[in-house]
Amino acid sequence: MISVNNLSLYFGGQDIFKDISFMINKGDKIGLVGKNGSGKSTLLKILSSNIDANSGNLSIDSKVLIGYLKQDLDFESGRTVMEEAQTAFQDLIHLKEQMKVLNDELINRNDYETDSYLELITKFNEAEEAFRIRGGHDVHAQVVQILKGLGFSETDFDRKTDEFSGGWRMRIELAKLLLKKPDVLLLDEPTNHLDIESIIWLENWLEKYTGSIVLVSHDKQFLDVITNRTIELSFCKINNYKASYSKYLELRKDRIEKQKQAKKNQDKYIEHTKVLINKFRAKKNKAAFAQTLITKLERLDIIEVEKEDFSKVRFQFPPAPHSGKISMKLDKIEKSYDDLKVLSNVSLEIVRGDRIAFVGKNGEGKTTLAKIIANEIDFKGSAKPGHNMQLGYYAQNQTDYLDGESTILQTIEAAADFNTSSKVRDILGSFLFSNDEVDKKIKVLSGGERARVSLCKLLLKPANLLIMDEPTNHLDIISKDILKKALLNFDGSLIIVSHDREFLQGLTEKVYEFKNQQLKEHIGDINTFLNERNLADFKQLESLKEGKKSEKDSLHHNHKDQQKKIRKLQNDVSKLEKKINFLESELKEMNNQLLEEKDSQSKDQSDFFKNYQKIQDEISVLVKKWEVSMQKLEDSKV
């Protein structure tokens, strides 16, 4: 399907990757892993033909359709959700417009017996057949089904895409990719900005997806569920493993250990052979033997141990300044965006030393409340900081606040105060920015590198209340683990907004669940919260349907009625499809008659075309009824 041969790319005199080769075969689900800045996103851009490599070959089968989900989404302003989703069917939209033009011309002409009229009928039939085969009649129903499956309501369909957050816009893009049904999916951090519900939906869909996938993700669990191959980018080279992420870690460790042992044995052999050569080369009767040994050494394939990247971010948060018992007190908080109320009569007291997780679906107010506590937005109600409360705030879009034209060093120096200005280079070094790297402009950095710069800024000023909103977005797996360790050692109050269950485990002592404009407190960490709710994981939490009735009789009755409704709708759809197929076959037969008898002068021509038009009109009516019934059927299954 896709072949990569000796591909090389360099930027600013520095190799990104050099002479890499691999194949993407049908059914491959590849996890593309590596440290931040190793070139993962860049490689996806090359595979999607968005940028070119400096050398090497990229060969893609001509019939292969590639779908690329990039980190930074770019929607055309002014489109509604429905209009944006329907752009997945541009070819069908064009075909429908073509059919309308042809049909209008047929209606307005009466030269039924001419060759040009018969040619027009042929063109219309061919276009209609192509439209039907490619599923043109149920495009709207498909779009509705997918959007609803991703959490959109019918009231959202006519809203502009500009009104939605990054997570919801990511869902629109996913919907477009799903509807296009590409042969290969290139996904760059698809879980960033998504809530648990949408992550689970994507996970389930990708599991069932029959095409090939190349996935960049720093979510270990997500990688394990989806992938069957792992390609590691390290030191400008790739290492290819036919295994999921966790298995790859085991295989890599085992492989390197075997290489080390083999290298050790080879080094012993070489040393021993050199001793023999030196021993025998001066003796005339042994000189030939010594030369043989020399030749053997020259021909020996030297074992090289696979390089391991041991460079790690190293940091810890400054000691929290002493504060009063209460860090923050919120009373009767209200917040709306236009007509949409997000928080209603919310009260919360954050006590010194509290370690809190905010969880819930996108749009339920987690980030909004974090911004209110950080005094970033207007609101109704009261938010009173405690004595000597000093806030550290890491926003979900923290990297957007960085000046792209500034260098790393300039950015950190500008954020430093008197106490930290002398430590700037040391702090940057702990975040893997050293020597000439500190002179890089922010705009050339990867998403993960920008995240590290933002975290670095957070360390420059001591805080006793730390708010972290989706801090793991863009961070590689190693950096995530180090951040977690640093937060575990932080001695102030902590609020974490995250969809990453593994990251949250053991990190917090309270969980606030956001739902229906309110908060519900759960004492304990994430695991305690899940056990309390008798849930195995977040999947069950997010899939719970609102408004479930506890009465068994009521549930049984509702289920019975629902099944009856579904059976009736299925029957209606089946009957309509049979009628449409019957009429289409009649129409096809009439077209054949026209083509076979185009020179005939039958006296029944006028009646023939009246009947022809009648069948066309009837098909159009039935198709509309079918679309309505299909929509009702899909809605009843949700």
C-alpha positions, 0 to 999 in steps of 0.5 A: 500500500505505502512504501517508504525507502531510504527517506531522509529529512533535515532542517536547519542543518540538523537531521530529523531522520536519515535513510529510514525504510518501512512498509505500511500493509493492509490491516497494519495498525502502527503506533509511531512512538518516540520522544518529543521532537523526534519527528513523529508528526513530521513523518505523518505530514510526509506520508500525507503528502503535506511536505516533502522529504529531502531525499528518498522515495515515498510510493503510494498505490494509486487507488489508496485513499489516505485520511489525515487527522492533524493536531491543528485543525483548520475549518473554513469559517461560516460553515455549520456542523452539518455543512462541514461534515458533508464536505466528506462527500464532495464528489457525491454533492457534485454528482447530485448537482449534475443530476439536477442540471440534467433532470431540469433539462429533461423536463424542459425539453420535448424532442423525445425522439432525437438522439441528443435527448436519448443521450441526455437520458443515458447521462442522467441514468449513468449519474443516478446509478453512480449516485445510488451505488455510492450511497448518495441517497442516504448521505444525510442519514449517514452524517446524522448517525455519525454526528449523534454517535459522537455526541452532537445533538440535532440542535448542534447541526445548524451551529457554526463550527467556530462556536465549538471548542477544540475537542468538539471540532476534533469530533467533527474532523473524525466524523469526516474521516469516518464518512470518507472511509479511507484505506489508511488513517494517519492520526496525530494525537487524536485523544488530545482535547477529547473527553473520556466518552469520545476517546472510548468512542474513537477507541471502539471505532478504530478497533473495528476499522478494517483499514490501516492506521498510523497512530501518534499517541502518548496514551499507553492504554490507547496504543495497546488497544489499537496497535499491532505494530510499533515503529520507534523514532530514535536518533534519526533512525527507526526500530520496527517491532511487530507488537503493541506498545507494552509488548514493544517495551518488553521486546526492546528491553530483551533485544538490547540485553541480548545485543549487549551480551552478544557484543560482550562475547564478540569483544572477548573473541576479538581480544582473544584473536588479537592476542593469538595474532600477536603471538603467532605473526612473528613466527615463520611457521605460524605467519599464515595462521596469523594472517588467516586470523587477521582476515577473519577479524576484517570480515567480522560484522561488528555488533552494534548495541541499539542506542537508548535515549536516556535523556529525561526531563528533570524537575521539581516544583518549588516549595509551596509558600506557607498559606492559610488553612483555606486556599480558595472559597467559591460561593454560588458560582454561575456561568453562562456562555450566551444562552448556554448555562455551564455552571449553576449555584456551585459552591466549593471550598479548597483546603490547604493540601487538597489534591483534587481531580475534575472529571466529566464530559467536555462542555460540562464546565471543568475548564470553566471552573478552573479559569474562574479559580484562576481569575481568568474569566468573568462570572457571577458569585463569589471567589475569595482566595485564602491568606497568602494564596499564590496561584500557579495556573497551567491552561489547557491551551497554555502553549498558545500564549507563547510568542512564536517569534521569541526564542526559548531563552528569551521566553524563560528570561521574560518570565523569571523574577529576581530570585530565578533569573540566575537559574534560567539556563539550569532550569532550561537544561533540566527540561532538555534545552541546552547549548544552542537549542535555547536559541530556537524560536518557539514557532519551530518547536514541536507540540511536546517541546512547547509544552515543556517550555510552558511547564518550565515557565510554571516553575519560575514562580512558587505557588501554593495552589496549582491548577493543571488543565490537561497538562499531559496533552502533547507530552511524551510518555516519559515526560508524563511520568516525570510530571506525575512524580513532580506533582506527587512531591508538590506540597501545596494544594492541587487541582488537576483537570484530565481525561488520562486515567493512568495519570490521575491514579494515586495523584489526587484524594478527591474527585469532583464529577461535573454533570448538569451544571453541578459538582458531585464530590467523591472522597478518594482517588480515581480508583476509589471513585470508580469502585464507588460507582461500581465501574471498571473504568471510565468507559462505563462512567461515560457510557451511562445514559442519563435518566435511567429508571430504576424500576424493573417493570418500567425498564422492561416495558420501555424496552418492549415498546422500543423493540416494537417501534424498531421492528415497525420502522425496519419493516417500513424501510424494507417495504420502501426499498422493495418499491424503489428497487422495483420502480428503478428496474422498470425505469431501467427497462424503459431506458433500454426500450428507448435505446433499442427503438430510438428510430421507431415512430410509435404513436404511444410515444407521448404516453410512454414519456408521461409514464416515464416521468410519473415513475421518476416522480414516484421514486423521488417521493419514495426516496424521501420517505425512505430517508425519513424512516431511516432517520427515525430508525437510527434515532430509535437505536441511539 
